[in-house]
Amino acid sequence: MTEKNNIRSITETALMAAALCILGPLSIPIGPVPISLTNFTIYLFMYLLDTKQVSIAYLVYLLLGLVGLPVFSGYTGGVPKLFGPTGGYLIGFLPMAVIGGIALQKIRQNRAMSVLVLEAVTWIPYLLGTAWLSYSTKMTFAAAFAAGVIPFILIDLAKIVVCAVVGPAIRVRIARVGVASS
């Protein structure tokens, strides 16, 4: 990798981390798990960057939140947030980004397959988050699933579809101006 490409990669990764820090706190509280734009941001950037960049950017975001910056939903941060009811979802987004990014790189131009892949990998944070929500709140798994997954299935599917439509289009446009590779 040339120095120019390395600088570009670092810059793109930093911009994604910044986007997560800006969009992640925006949320609508609907129970123990809010509707947020964190997964939307990850989905979108899986179309624009490579898996390593998305994963590193998300790790930076997690670390910034862990040290107390208010980058998580509802402008919160700190260790208690990661060990609170939504911690499993926050942790689950990392393997979602890795597995989804690897799969999406091969099929991102095929919108239908992209939607299926993103929907499938979304079950990683759903399941990890539900398990942690159940444990941390002493809810049954079924109750945690009802509170932390059921209300989000259609909302997350809408986010996925939007990203499947705009992600490839944005990627082509930024490649045209020489900002990223197509």
N, C-alpha and C positions, 0 to 999 in steps of 0.2 A: 504494500500500500504506500503510495507516495505521500509526502508530507501534506500536499494540498488536499488529497482525499482523506487523510487522517484528521486534518483540521475540520473539513466538511462533516465528517462522521461525528466528531466530538460536538460540533455546533448543533447538528440535527438532534443528537441525543439530548443536549442541554435544552433545546427548544421544546422537545417533548416533555421533559421533566417540568419545565416552566408551565407548559399547557396543562399538565396534570395538577400543578399547584394552583393554577387559576380556576380550572373547571371542577376539580375534585371537591372543593368545599361547597360548591353550589348544590343544594339538595332540598328535597321536599320531605319533611318528616311525616311518615305515615304509620309509625309503630317503632319497634325496636331496630328496624333496618330502614333507613331512608332511601328514597329514590335519589341517585346521584349521577353525575356525568363522568365518573371515573372510568367505568367500563366502556362507555361511549368513546372516550379519548383513547383508550387502549385499542379498541377495535379500529378506529380510524387510523391510528399510527401504525398498526400492523399492515395496512395497505401502503403506507408511505416509506417506512423504514425497514431495515432488516431485523431479524429476531433478536440479535445481540443488542442492537441499539434500543429497541423497545424494552427489553429486559433490564438493561442498565438504567434507563430513564425511570422505569418503575421502581427499581431498587433505590435510586436517589430520592424519589418521591417518598417512599416508605421511610427512609432514614431521616429525611427532613421532618416528616411527621413524628417519627419516634423521638427526636430531640426536642419536640415541643412546638414546632412551627404549626400554625393553624391551617394545615393543608388538607385535612380530612373533612368528610362531610360535616356540614354545620360549622365550619371554621374551627375545628377542634384539632388537637394533636397531643402527643405525649404517649408514654408507655401505657397509661390506663386505657387509652383508645384501642391500642392493639390487643390488649387483654380484655377489653369490654365485649359487649354482644356482637359487634360487627368485625372484630379482629379476624375471624376465620375467613370472612369474605375478602378483607384486605390482603391477607396472606394468599388466598386462593387465586387472586388475580395474577400473581407471578407465574405459576405453572400454566395458567390459561394463556398468558402472553407468549410463553415459550412454545408450548405445544401448538397453539393456534398460529403463531407466527411461522413456525416450520411448515405446517400444513398449508397455510395461506400463500406462502411464497410460490408454491407450485401451481396454484389454481386461482389466484386473485382476479384474473380476468373473467373467469366463469362465475357470474353473479349467483346463480342458483347453488352451485357447489360451495361458494364462499359463505353463503347464508347458512347452509347445512353445517359446515365446519365450525363457524363461529357459534352457532346454536349448540353444537355438541360440546365444544370446549367451555362454554358458559356453565355447563354443569359441574365443572371442577370447583369454582368458587361457590356455586350453589350448595354442593355437598359438603365441602369443608366448612363453609359458613354456617350451614344448618347444624352440623355436628358441634361446632364451637358455640353457637347460639344456644343450643340445647344444654350443653355442659355449663356454660357461664351463667345462664339464667335459671337453671334447674327445670326447664321445660321438657316435655317429652319431645322426642325427635319429630313426631308427627305435628305437634303444636309449633315447634320451631320451623318446620318446613312450611306450614300454613302461614306463618308470620313472615318468614324470610325468603321464600321462593315464590309461592303462588301469586302474590300481588305483582311480581316482577316479570313473570314469563312473557306476557304480551308487550310490556313496556320495553324489555330488553330485546325482544324480537324486532320491535319497531326501530330501536337504535341500530341493530345489526343490519336491517334492510337499508336504512339511510346510509350507513357506512359502505355497504356493498354497492350502492348506486354512486355515491359521491367519491369514495376512496379511489377507485381506478381513474375516475375523471380528473381528480386533483393530481394524482401521480403522473398522468400523461401531460397535464399542463405544466407542472413544475419541471418535468423532464425537458419539455420544449424550450423552456427558458434557460436550461442548463444548470438548474439547481439540484436535480437528482437524476438518477438513471431510471430509465423506463424498464 
